[in-house]
Amino acid sequence: EPITHLIPLARSIFPRWNHEDKVLAADPPAGLLDLGARQSKIRGLRRDLQPYCSRISDAEQGMPKKTALSRAGREDLIERIDELGGWYEAAAQLGLASKRKPNGYWENLDFLRDELLQLIYAFWFQEEDEETGETVWYNDISGALTYDTPAVDSGGGLDVPVMPSISDIQEAKRYDLQHAIIFHGGFIEVAEQLGWQMKRYGENRHLLAFSTFADEMHDFIDEMGEDIVPHGRLPTVRMMLDEDREDLVNAARWHGGMWEVGRRMRMMPFAASTLSGLPEAARALREFALESSQSSHLNSGGDPDEAVLMPSHEFIVAAGRHDLGWAYHLHGRRKLAAAAGLTLRTERFTYDECAEYVRTRAPGIRNSVAFREWRDGGLKPRMVPADPPKYYGESGEWVGWAHFLGVDVTPGDPTVRIRRVPFFTYAEAKRSIAAIV
């Protein structure tokens, strides 16, 4: 292929001109003539690759694969492509379409995620519902069924995207994806990093999508009728098994059990109590807490000796109050405690409230030693932390014992054993010693 050089007519590049001999002397900068040679190589390579290029459209051709050139015995073309910077770079310069990814592409987990979503999307198949005639979409990887046209980023149509299996990837001949997954630690490791679920085998995988499961559960309840399953209730496991609906039973277990299913569907298990309303549940829980033996010695609140503690879920169930246990699970511990006017066991005074309580209820405490004696003597209420510097120090509220106890530090007062200048922290002490040494 002849080489053509395009050189700017500049005095710095053509310093001498012989008018008599009509000779123009050129002194081009380094690399300028290489551009012409490179363009000549590109034109020659494009011509030699034509017999091996695939036809994508009337205006576009595809870059031949390395294996195809190797089988044809054209190692020379492979070497010329490598000289141009590799397959991806050469395809861009030749104006050919290439499916080959640039170097380092598969090291990025986000790119791998996008490629996997594209693969999962390719496994959607369009079918026709024999009963209704509607178009239904089925995903062969996740097993999901939907009447809506799936999106590329749906991940298979379930609540959580499904990781394709090695057989799915090999069926699609995506060996590049297989190598990339192995590079990132394998199928299980990649699924954990992406927060995806592993592929499940078997029938009725479409019920792993909660919306689909909920629709089928509603249909089953309608078929049973309100005489058997009251309005707002879920059927029992026995009812579903008697109707050969083991698929619904297994799906309910997958979605967290009947209580969790009831919470998400805003329904109650068949034998659950009527404490689905927050006011009713809060009233019943407070009555139980007041009557139980647990409330007799667990007190705190505005006056720490009179308010009632929130009983634990274990205590409620052990007392046989499964209706309250269901309400506990349905409404949540904090929400139910607030509505019932109960105090959580982990609740403590704020720093200002605690300081005020100690100053008014135990005015004789003037140092940390006296506070510990008061604490160890059983006089400390639950709302006062056992170690105020540690508890309030974690939130950055702790100031010091003098401020906490409201004590004025007077030099020489033996009852006040509080340093005017606080001790160094561990890190400050290390720096101080290092500076001395």
C-alpha positions in Angstrom: 0.0 0.0 0.0 1.6 3.3 -1.1 2.3 5.8 1.7 1.0 9.3 1.5 2.3 12.0 3.9 0.3 15.2 4.6 2.8 17.7 5.9 1.9 21.3 6.9 3.8 23.9 4.8 5.4 25.7 7.8 8.8 27.4 8.0 9.7 25.3 11.0 9.2 22.1 9.1 10.7 23.4 5.7 13.6 25.5 6.7 15.4 25.5 3.3 14.2 26.1 -0.3 16.4 25.8 -3.4 14.8 27.9 -6.0 17.1 26.9 -8.8 16.9 23.2 -8.3 13.3 23.5 -7.1 14.1 21.4 -4.1 12.2 21.8 -0.8 14.1 20.4 2.2 11.9 19.1 5.0 12.8 18.6 8.7 9.6 17.1 10.1 9.3 16.6 13.9 9.6 13.1 15.3 6.5 10.9 14.7 4.9 13.0 11.9 5.9 10.6 9.1 4.7 7.7 11.2 1.1 9.0 10.8 1.2 8.5 7.1 2.7 5.0 7.5 0.0 4.1 10.1 -2.8 5.2 7.8 -1.3 3.1 5.0 -1.2 0.1 7.4 -4.9 0.7 8.3 -6.0 0.8 4.6 -4.0 -2.3 3.8 -5.3 -4.2 6.8 -8.9 -3.2 6.0 -8.5 -4.5 2.5 -6.9 -7.8 3.6 -9.6 -8.4 6.3 -12.6 -8.0 3.9 -12.9 -11.8 3.1 -13.2 -12.6 6.8 -15.6 -9.8 7.9 -19.2 -10.6 8.8 -22.1 -8.6 7.3 -24.1 -6.8 10.0 -26.1 -4.5 7.7 -25.8 -2.9 4.3 -23.6 -0.1 5.8 -21.8 -2.0 8.6 -19.4 -4.9 8.8 -18.3 -6.9 11.8 -14.7 -7.4 12.9 -13.6 -11.0 12.4 -12.8 -13.1 15.4 -9.3 -14.1 16.3 -10.2 -17.8 16.2 -11.6 -17.4 12.6 -8.3 -15.8 11.4 -6.3 -18.5 13.2 -8.3 -21.3 11.6 -7.7 -19.7 8.2 -4.0 -19.6 8.8 -3.8 -15.8 8.8 -1.5 -15.4 11.8 0.0 -12.4 9.9 -3.3 -10.6 10.1 -3.4 -11.3 13.8 0.1 -9.8 14.3 -0.9 -6.7 12.2 -4.0 -6.2 14.4 -1.9 -6.4 17.6 0.5 -3.8 16.1 -2.5 -1.4 15.9 -3.2 -1.8 19.6 -5.3 -4.9 19.8 -8.8 -6.1 18.6 -10.9 -3.3 20.2 -8.5 -0.5 19.2 -8.0 -1.9 15.6 -11.8 -2.3 15.1 -12.4 1.3 16.0 -9.7 2.5 13.6 -10.9 0.2 10.8 -14.5 1.3 11.2 -15.6 -2.3 11.9 -18.1 -3.3 14.6 -16.5 -5.4 17.4 -18.1 -7.3 20.3 -14.7 -7.5 22.0 -14.5 -5.5 25.2 -11.6 -3.1 26.0 -8.9 -4.2 28.4 -10.0 -4.1 32.0 -13.7 -4.0 31.2 -14.5 -7.2 33.0 -12.6 -6.1 36.1 -15.5 -3.6 36.8 -18.3 -5.3 38.7 -20.8 -2.7 37.5 -20.1 -3.7 33.9 -20.5 -7.3 34.8 -23.8 -6.6 36.4 -25.1 -4.8 33.3 -24.0 -7.6 31.0 -25.7 -10.2 33.3 -29.0 -8.1 33.2 -28.8 -8.1 29.4 -28.4 -11.9 29.4 -31.3 -12.4 31.8 -33.4 -10.2 29.6 -32.6 -12.3 26.6 -34.2 -15.3 28.4 -37.7 -13.7 28.4 -40.0 -15.6 26.1 -43.4 -14.4 24.9 -46.4 -16.8 25.0 -50.1 -16.7 24.8 -52.5 -17.5 27.6 -54.7 -20.3 26.4 -57.7 -19.2 28.6 -57.6 -15.5 28.1 -55.6 -15.1 24.9 -53.5 -12.4 26.6 -49.8 -12.2 26.0 -47.7 -13.6 28.9 -44.0 -13.3 29.4 -42.0 -16.2 31.0 -38.3 -15.9 32.1 -36.5 -19.2 31.7 -33.8 -18.2 34.3 -36.0 -16.9 37.2 -39.2 -18.7 36.3 -41.2 -15.5 36.6 -44.5 -14.9 34.8 -45.9 -11.5 33.9 -48.5 -9.9 31.7 -46.4 -6.7 31.5 -43.6 -6.2 29.0 -40.4 -6.8 31.1 -37.7 -4.2 31.4 -34.1 -4.8 30.7 -33.1 -4.1 34.3 -35.9 -6.3 35.8 -33.4 -9.0 36.7 -35.8 -11.8 35.8 -39.0 -10.2 37.2 -38.7 -11.4 40.8 -38.3 -9.2 43.9 -34.5 -9.9 43.8 -32.6 -10.5 40.6 -31.6 -14.1 39.9 -28.0 -15.1 39.2 -27.9 -17.2 35.9 -26.4 -20.6 36.2 -23.4 -21.8 34.3 -25.6 -23.8 32.0 -27.6 -20.6 31.1 -24.4 -18.8 30.2 -23.0 -21.7 28.2 -26.3 -22.0 26.4 -26.0 -18.4 25.4 -22.4 -19.0 24.4 -21.3 -16.2 26.6 -18.0 -17.6 27.7 -16.7 -14.1 28.3 -19.3 -13.8 31.1 -18.3 -17.1 32.5 -14.6 -16.1 32.6 -15.5 -12.8 34.2 -17.6 -14.5 36.9 -14.7 -16.8 37.7 -12.4 -13.8 37.8 -14.6 -12.2 40.5 -14.7 -15.4 42.7 -17.3 -17.6 41.2 -21.1 -17.6 40.8 -21.9 -17.6 44.6 -19.4 -14.9 45.3 -20.7 -12.6 42.5 -24.3 -13.2 43.6 -23.4 -12.1 47.1 -21.6 -9.0 45.9 -24.5 -8.0 43.7 -27.1 -8.9 46.4 -28.8 -11.3 44.0 -30.3 -14.7 44.7 -29.0 -18.0 43.3 -31.2 -19.7 40.6 -33.7 -22.1 42.0 -34.9 -25.2 40.1 -38.3 -26.7 40.1 -41.8 -25.7 39.3 -43.7 -22.5 40.5 -40.6 -20.4 40.7 -42.8 -17.4 39.6 -44.2 -17.4 43.2 -40.9 -16.1 44.4 -42.1 -12.7 43.2 -44.3 -11.5 46.1 -46.8 -9.6 44.0 -47.4 -12.8 41.9 -47.7 -14.9 45.1 -50.1 -12.4 46.6 -52.3 -12.5 43.5 -52.5 -16.3 43.6 -53.2 -16.2 47.3 -56.1 -13.8 46.8 -57.4 -16.1 44.0 -57.2 -19.1 46.3 -59.1 -17.2 49.1 -61.8 -16.2 46.6 -62.2 -19.8 45.4 -62.5 -21.0 49.0 -65.2 -18.4 49.8 -65.8 -16.4 53.0 -67.7 -19.2 54.6 -64.4 -21.1 54.9 -61.9 -18.2 55.0 -63.3 -15.1 56.7 -62.7 -11.7 55.1 -59.2 -10.3 55.9 -57.8 -13.7 57.0 -55.3 -16.0 55.4 -56.0 -19.7 54.9 -54.3 -22.2 57.1 -51.5 -24.5 55.9 -53.9 -27.4 56.2 -56.5 -25.8 54.0 -53.9 -25.2 51.3 -52.5 -28.7 51.5 -56.0 -30.2 51.3 -56.5 -28.3 48.0 -53.2 -29.6 46.7 -51.7 -26.1 46.9 -48.3 -27.0 48.3 -46.8 -24.4 46.0 -48.5 -21.7 48.0 -47.3 -23.2 51.3 -43.7 -23.4 50.1 -43.9 -19.8 48.7 -45.2 -18.6 52.0 -42.3 -20.1 53.8 -39.9 -18.5 51.3 -41.4 -15.1 51.9 -41.0 -15.4 55.7 -43.9 -17.4 57.0 -47.6 -16.7 57.4 -47.1 -13.9 59.8 -44.8 -12.0 57.5 -47.1 -12.8 54.5 -50.0 -11.4 56.5 -48.1 -8.2 57.4 -47.2 -7.6 53.7 -50.7 -8.4 52.5 -52.4 -6.4 55.3 -54.2 -9.6 56.4 -54.1 -11.8 59.5 -53.4 -15.5 59.8 -56.6 -17.6 60.2 -56.4 -18.0 64.0 -54.8 -14.7 64.9 -56.6 -12.3 67.3 -58.3 -9.1 66.3 -55.4 -7.0 67.7 -54.5 -5.8 64.2 -55.4 -2.2 65.1 -52.7 -0.3 66.9 -55.0 1.3 69.6 -56.5 -2.1 70.5 -53.2 -3.8 70.6 -51.6 -1.0 72.7 -54.5 -1.1 75.2 -54.3 -4.9 75.6 -50.5 -4.9 75.9 -50.6 -2.2 78.6 -53.2 -4.2 80.6 -51.0 -7.3 80.2 -47.9 -5.4 81.4 -49.7 -4.0 84.4 -51.0 -7.4 85.4 -47.9 -9.4 84.8 -45.4 -10.1 87.5 -42.7 -8.7 85.3 -44.1 -5.2 85.7 -43.8 -5.2 89.5 -40.1 -4.6 89.6 -39.3 -3.1 86.2 -40.2 0.6 86.6 -39.0 3.8 85.0 -40.3 6.9 83.3 -40.8 10.6 84.3 -40.7 9.2 87.8 -38.4 6.2 87.4 -40.2 4.3 90.1 -43.7 4.3 88.6 -43.8 3.8 84.8 -44.1 0.3 83.3 -41.5 -1.5 81.2 -42.3 -3.0 77.8 -42.4 -6.8 78.2 -40.3 -8.8 75.8 -41.7 -11.0 73.0 -40.4 -14.1 74.6 -42.2 -13.2 77.9 -45.4 -12.6 76.1 -45.4 -15.9 74.2 -44.3 -17.8 77.3 -47.4 -16.4 79.1 -49.6 -17.9 76.4 -50.6 -14.5 74.8 -50.0 -15.4 71.2 -52.5 -12.8 70.2 -50.2 -10.1 71.7 -47.2 -11.9 70.1 -48.8 -11.4 66.7 -49.5 -7.7 67.5 -45.9 -7.3 68.7 -44.7 -8.7 65.3 -47.2 -6.8 63.3 -46.8 -3.3 64.7 -43.2 -3.4 65.9 -41.7 -3.1 69.3 -41.0 0.7 69.4 -44.3 1.7 67.8 -46.3 -0.5 70.1 -44.4 0.6 73.2 -45.0 4.3 72.4 -48.7 3.7 71.8 -49.1 1.8 75.0 -47.1 4.3 77.1 -44.5 1.7 78.0 -40.8 2.2 78.5 -38.3 0.1 76.6 -35.6 -1.6 78.7 -32.8 0.0 76.7 -34.1 3.5 77.2 -32.1 5.8 79.5 -32.2 9.4 80.6 -30.7 12.1 78.4 -27.5 13.6 79.9 -29.4 16.7 81.2 -32.2 14.6 82.6 -29.8 12.2 84.3 -27.7 15.1 85.8 -30.8 16.8 87.1 -32.1 13.5 88.6 -28.8 12.8 90.4 -28.4 16.3 91.7 -32.0 16.4 93.1 -32.5 12.8 94.3 -29.0 12.2 95.6 -27.5 15.6 96.5 -24.9 14.1 98.8 -22.9 12.6 95.9 -20.0 14.9 95.3 -17.5 12.6 93.4 -17.3 9.5 91.3 -16.5 7.3 94.3 -19.7 8.3 96.1 -21.7 7.7 92.9 -20.3 4.1 92.6 -21.2 3.5 96.2 -24.7 4.8 95.6 -25.0 2.7 92.5 -23.7 -0.5 94.1 -26.0 0.0 97.1 -29.0 -0.7 94.9 -30.3 2.9 95.0 -29.7 3.7 91.3 -32.9 3.5 89.1 -32.7 1.8 85.8 -33.0 5.0 83.8 -29.6 6.2 85.2 -26.7 4.4 83.4 -24.3 2.5 85.5 -21.3 4.2 83.9 -22.2 7.7 82.9 -18.8 8.7 81.4 -18.9 5.7 79.1 -22.6 5.9 78.2 -22.8 9.6 77.5 -19.2 9.7 76.1 -20.3 7.5 73.2 -22.7 10.2 72.1 -20.3 13.1 72.9 -22.5 14.5 75.6 -20.2 13.8 78.6 -18.6 16.9 80.1 -17.1 15.7 83.3 -18.0 14.6 86.9 -18.0 18.1 88.2 -20.5 19.3 85.6 -22.6 16.1 85.9 -22.9 16.3 89.7 -23.2 20.1 89.8 -20.1 20.4 92.1 -18.0 23.5 92.3 -14.3 22.5 92.5 -12.7 24.2 95.4 -8.9 23.6 96.0 -8.2 21.7 99.2 -11.8 20.4 99.7 -11.3 16.7 100.6 -14.9 15.8 99.7 -14.5 16.7 96.1 -12.1 14.3 94.4 -12.3 15.7 91.0 -9.4 17.0 88.9 -9.7 20.6 87.7 -7.7 19.5 84.7 -8.9 16.2 83.2 -6.6 13.3 82.5 -5.3 12.8 79.0 -7.1 10.4 76.7 -5.1 7.3 75.7 -4.1 8.7 72.4 -3.1 12.1 73.9 -1.0 10.3 76.6 0.8 8.3 73.9 1.7 11.5 72.0 2.8 13.2 75.1 5.1 10.4 76.1 6.5 10.1 72.6 7.4 13.8 72.6 9.3 13.4 75.9 11.2 10.3 74.8 
